[in-house]
Amino acid sequence: MIKSMVAKTAAWINKHIAVLLPIITLLCAVALAASYVFPNKVLDTYVFNMEEENGIEESILMLEAESIVSLQMNTGSRPLRGIQVGIHKNSGVFENGILLTQVYDSGRTTMLSENRYAIKDGLDLQYVYLPFDNYESCVGDITIEFSYDAQGNTADEMPGLMINTATLEEKETYLDGEMLQGNLKGYLIYTHNTYPLTYDLKLCLFLLLAMTMTVNITSVIKRKRDMEHEAS
Amino acid sequence: MKHLKKPIVKYVVVLSIIVIISLIIEVFIYNVHALKFGKKDFKDYMFTGTDTSVKTQTAEDLVELTAEEIASITVHRENEKLLAEYNGEEYVEAVDETLVETKDSMFRKIKNTVLTIPLSENTYIHKISVSCPVEKDSGYQAILYNDDKVVKENIFCSIDYRIDTGVISINTSADTVQINIMSDAEIAPADIKVEILNEFSFNYLRFLFFIIVFAMAAFFILTKSVFWEKMEYTFALCSLLLGTLLILGIGTNQISYDEHVHALTAYNTSFGATIETTESVMQMAGNNLPAFSNQEERSLVEQYEQVNNDYSWANISNQSRFISYDKRAYIPTAIGLKLGRMLDLPFAWNVMLGKWFNLLFYTILVFLAVKWAKHGKIFVAAFGLIPNNIFLASAFTYDTAVTGFLILAVVLTANEMIANNKKMTWLSTFAILFSYMAGSLSKPIYIIMAFMLLFFSSKKFENRIQETVFKSAVVIIAGLMVYTIFKPPVVAGSDFELVGNLAYAGDKRNTGTSVLGQIEYIVGNPLQYTKLLLTSMVTELWSYVSGTQQFFTYAYLQGLSKIWTWIGIALFGFMALFAPIGEERVSIGKKYRILNLIMIFGMSAIVWTSMYVSYTAVGSGNILGVQSRYFFPLFIPFFYCLMNARLKCRIAKEYYYKIIFAVIICMNLWATYSLVLKTMNF
């Protein structure tokens, strides 16, 4: 039963392969074109300043209301999608408090992006991903500012950001405009598009094209015409 | 019914005899020490450092590091320096206080604890087991005395800090045993336990080995036509039996080429979007699982691995569900690992099941190659069974897919070469190109082998246009695949900028490598490089032929002696040149013979150059890292060049095939016995 079904299917494919192959090849080409239209956006995580070796010490930089912690850096040619910094709740509950993250251009003239994070959502210490809206403009020399908006939260609860005493090239951390003897810890999140199917589809396309070249489509058309002619 | 019963009874009788003989060998030969000397009270063979008769003494010592250990420290420092440079940080060398560096060498500071154990009489010692708590990998030396004379002294055993025990075979009589324990910290004598193991121990693996040896012998004697009528089944049977034995023997020991890297990729592939990585898997990925060298240690290692394979505290990470092209070769292994988890198998068995699926996949590919080969089936089957191939198929590696698919592709290409006037069909085009592509996914450079299709004559195509488009498609496929070496198409994560950045490209297992730097060097010194390339190729080839380098190897376990290399060369040369009575062979023709040889030479040169560019320090006078396995896909095309229709030998088909299979199987069994069973399981 199965054998005869397989044999029948194989016979059918063999009979119609000269037509099937060009159609499948064409569909593959269409799929390849479509795969470029729908890219897969992926995040790239870059660790910065997360190791404490050779006498470097970690600490918590308390974020008092109205004080601003800023990180100056250069993103190179790629826009920064977001940042992951260590937010310490110091065992607080934070019913209302918000961590405000704002990104400015090099001259600090234009605000490029903003993120508002409800501190209550995190664990006591968590490296939270803070994505930037309109991140495409966060490129080149930028300043990322972190401030705490208590929003009526109790004054004795204050969050902190994780820092250490390491000095970094091309990155500087400031507290209320004064450069710290250390830097923020965290991860920089970039993004890029991938096209996961295009490579496979390209290979398939040329494989199918090679296969199509081994069937004689002209003879099939001719045979069909002959048969039609005989029938008429 | 009677007709059916007769062979069944015969096979049952044969199998029973095989089991009995194997049992006799295991009990009366391998356990003779237990029968003769193992009757003494077991407590008589146990000592601790606090026993009054045992003398203990501790002193500080320096141990010189091996060349490998020194190289590992140097490479680590270089890579840390490179990483710091890449991250724009200042490199500060970490201080290791136990390390003493001199101008020429490196030494490690250690504590040497000496135990002298007087035995009540001259006692036969089969094995010694030393247990003590150590925080880093340590070891001991055993020295045996009889009447104050040394009877055996160069006995060294390591103690893994995770199992705190080291067992070593002795097989000598002595009246005093001295144990020198070398550790990083001082060990309290009360914590040291020394045992002499003389008791009866049934080794299931050894028992299985002898069953397989005798079963194969019986298979050779009792069967006839299966060797030529169903050669693919003979291959599959041998491949699965020999591979299974290897997998069982090796267990979780990590001895294949970069096995930890392949193991991690296969493990990750066996999950969907969320990966659960247990402590044991992390150690496996770090090439850091405790190794065993006998049954006693194996049992402790497997217990340790099982305890640490707890998913309740596994590390959770995420990945894309999409399996990228370079990881697809791991899919069979991943299926085995997934199945093992579903069946809740212990860690060690899960690892073995993953490897077994890799073996099964390889067996299927070569089975198809043997089945579909129109001529020269025997050397496809024999090559598929060489110890190197069976070993790699029984390990975590993508080489299985590379070798398996390329063997299949080459066989199908040869079929087309022989049928030179027959038109290509869509099905054979698909099978050939798909095999080349699948075989080259993990090592794209091998797609160059598909260029043989460009030399197919126009008789194989309907018209000139179809021929041109077909050949153009092959060139484009090869181009697309080779391009991935320089710029991988799908890269996610923080590697995005690093991968494809030729300034940082280069194998980080060696110091001084730089892809860009090496290419500049070659372009700047073309004649010098050509000389180096040709000299290296000829020297390497000669080293195998002369026997100075082992050809049949089990990766880091080393290999069989040069006698086996010569037997192999003679066997394959004979097989390729001479057909038995009754086997019709056809030559691939002069044109394809020359083209095949050019392709083999070209591919070899590319392999050598790729190792020079990526693995060797810039401007080096040697090419490092080239291994015989890189040339395996080129063997079958080489045999096809020797295949001819004229030379015949006066041996009947049955005996011809049996001799070839017998030699290859003996080679495998001896390699498994001497390199795996004896060194890891006795």
HADDOCK unambig.tbl for C-alpha pairs under 7 A between the chains (distance, minus, plus):
assign (segid A and resid 42 and name CA) (segid B and resid 492 and name CA) 6.22 0.50 0.50
assign (segid A and resid 43 and name CA) (segid B and resid 493 and name CA) 6.17 0.50 0.50
assign (segid A and resid 44 and name CA) (segid B and resid 492 and name CA) 6.49 0.50 0.50
assign (segid A and resid 44 and name CA) (segid B and resid 493 and name CA) 4.01 0.50 0.50
assign (segid A and resid 44 and name CA) (segid B and resid 494 and name CA) 4.67 0.50 0.50
assign (segid A and resid 45 and name CA) (segid B and resid 493 and name CA) 5.94 0.50 0.50
assign (segid A and resid 45 and name CA) (segid B and resid 494 and name CA) 5.18 0.50 0.50
assign (segid A and resid 46 and name CA) (segid B and resid 494 and name CA) 5.67 0.50 0.50
assign (segid A and resid 168 and name CA) (segid B and resid 89 and name CA) 6.69 0.50 0.50
assign (segid A and resid 169 and name CA) (segid B and resid 88 and name CA) 6.08 0.50 0.50
assign (segid A and resid 169 and name CA) (segid B and resid 89 and name CA) 6.69 0.50 0.50
assign (segid A and resid 194 and name CA) (segid B and resid 490 and name CA) 6.01 0.50 0.50
assign (segid A and resid 195 and name CA) (segid B and resid 490 and name CA) 6.86 0.50 0.50
assign (segid A and resid 196 and name CA) (segid B and resid 490 and name CA) 5.96 0.50 0.50
assign (segid A and resid 199 and name CA) (segid B and resid 489 and name CA) 6.73 0.50 0.50
assign (segid A and resid 203 and name CA) (segid B and resid 477 and name CA) 5.96 0.50 0.50
assign (segid A and resid 206 and name CA) (segid B and resid 473 and name CA) 5.20 0.50 0.50
assign (segid A and resid 206 and name CA) (segid B and resid 477 and name CA) 6.46 0.50 0.50
assign (segid A and resid 207 and name CA) (segid B and resid 433 and name CA) 6.89 0.50 0.50
assign (segid A and resid 209 and name CA) (segid B and resid 473 and name CA) 6.73 0.50 0.50
assign (segid A and resid 210 and name CA) (segid B and resid 469 and name CA) 6.99 0.50 0.50
assign (segid A and resid 210 and name CA) (segid B and resid 470 and name CA) 4.48 0.50 0.50
assign (segid A and resid 210 and name CA) (segid B and resid 473 and name CA) 5.77 0.50 0.50
assign (segid A and resid 211 and name CA) (segid B and resid 426 and name CA) 4.83 0.50 0.50
assign (segid A and resid 211 and name CA) (segid B and resid 429 and name CA) 5.76 0.50 0.50
assign (segid A and resid 211 and name CA) (segid B and resid 430 and name CA) 6.28 0.50 0.50
assign (segid A and resid 212 and name CA) (segid B and resid 426 and name CA) 6.90 0.50 0.50
assign (segid A and resid 213 and name CA) (segid B and resid 466 and name CA) 4.88 0.50 0.50
assign (segid A and resid 213 and name CA) (segid B and resid 469 and name CA) 6.89 0.50 0.50
assign (segid A and resid 213 and name CA) (segid B and resid 470 and name CA) 5.74 0.50 0.50
assign (segid A and resid 214 and name CA) (segid B and resid 424 and name CA) 5.81 0.50 0.50
assign (segid A and resid 214 and name CA) (segid B and resid 425 and name CA) 5.51 0.50 0.50
assign (segid A and resid 214 and name CA) (segid B and resid 426 and name CA) 5.39 0.50 0.50
assign (segid A and resid 214 and name CA) (segid B and resid 461 and name CA) 6.55 0.50 0.50
assign (segid A and resid 215 and name CA) (segid B and resid 425 and name CA) 6.92 0.50 0.50
assign (segid A and resid 215 and name CA) (segid B and resid 426 and name CA) 6.41 0.50 0.50
assign (segid A and resid 216 and name CA) (segid B and resid 462 and name CA) 6.66 0.50 0.50
